[in-house]
Structures are given as structure tokens and as C-alpha cells.
């Protein structure tokens, strides 16, 4: 009996110690803003906060922020997506690419003029070409005379929470 318990324990431990898959299906249960959602993995468990990698959407309190969130909500809320994990951000959210109906969500947001291709130092980001096309077509936020990138907006005005406290 003791050997059987040890054998079962040995078989069970490696299965529970496996890391979560890097790519999995999940349901979008909440849209926080234009580049952040919460998903519930198909295997169950609590909702996971996800930051869509490669994009930067307007802050909620800046022009197009509410529009970006509501458009993302209309498309993804209660929909099944494929989450391709890429790491963690500074707020411990999962950084991931999302696929919905075979489409990359980040590319759709940038193409629609609802987000910027996330730039890092001199790297124009993964969606720079799509951003250029959206800008030329004056789609979404590019219809504004001088749209301000979210990182610059935060430097100039602080966070949206600071605006709400005023």
C-alpha cells in the first residue's frame, strides 16, 4: 500500500509542477482599456490580466481612450481568443499576443487607428508599417491634428487616476 501511494505521488507531482502553456485558449471576461483585458483560461481558474504586447493604446482620459476600449470590448468581450504569452510587464500582467478568429488583435487595433505600435528606444515596434498606413489614411486617432502617444501623455499630465482625483 505504501509503495502504491508513493508511485501515485510520483506520477502526480510532475504533472502539477509543469508550467502553464505559453499558448492557450481563453475567454475575454473584461476589457480594462484599449490594450489590457482579463481572460479566463479554458482550463478554468481565476481571470488573468493580460497586456496586449506590441501596442500602446490611448489612456482612458485622453482622446480616443474610451473609444479604443469600447471598440475592443465590442469585438472581444465574451469571445474566445488564443493567448500567446511573451512575458510579464512592470505591473505583473501577462504580456501576450492575442488572436481572435485568426486575426492578430494588436495589428487590428493599430490598423484601425486605435493604438500605436509600441516603440522602444529606436525600435519602431512590431506594427510600425500598419501604423504608418493608418496615419496616412487618417484613421481613428490619426484624424486628430496632433495625437499624443500615451507614454508622452503620462509624462505631461500624469495618470488618469490623478485626473479623476482632481
URJOKA-V943759 format. One record per backbone hydrogen bond with DSSP energy under -1.0 kcal/mol. CO is the residue of the C=O (numbers start at 1). NH is the residue of the N-H. Records with the same first field share a line. If there is no record, write none. Layout:
# URJOKA-V943759
CO = NH ; NH
This chain:
# URJOKA-V943759
1 = 5
2 = 6
3 = 7
4 = 8
5 = 9
6 = 10
7 = 11
8 = 12
9 = 13
12 = 16
13 = 17
22 = 85
24 = 83
25 = 42
26 = 81
27 = 40
28 = 78
30 = 38
35 = 52
36 = 32 ; 33
37 = 50
38 = 29 ; 30
39 = 48
40 = 27
41 = 44
48 = 39
49 = 94
50 = 37
51 = 96
54 = 118
56 = 116
59 = 62
62 = 65
64 = 68
65 = 69
66 = 70
67 = 71
68 = 72
69 = 73
70 = 74
71 = 75
72 = 76
73 = 77
76 = 79
79 = 28
81 = 26
82 = 99
83 = 24
84 = 97
87 = 95
89 = 92
93 = 89
94 = 51
95 = 86 ; 87
96 = 53
97 = 84
98 = 105
99 = 82
100 = 103
103 = 100
104 = 108
105 = 109
106 = 110
107 = 111
108 = 112
109 = 114
110 = 113
113 = 141
116 = 56
120 = 123
123 = 120
125 = 128
127 = 131
128 = 132
129 = 133
130 = 134
131 = 135
132 = 136
133 = 137
134 = 139
135 = 138
139 = 142
140 = 143
141 = 144
149 = 153
150 = 154
151 = 155
152 = 156
153 = 157
154 = 158
159 = 163
160 = 164
161 = 165
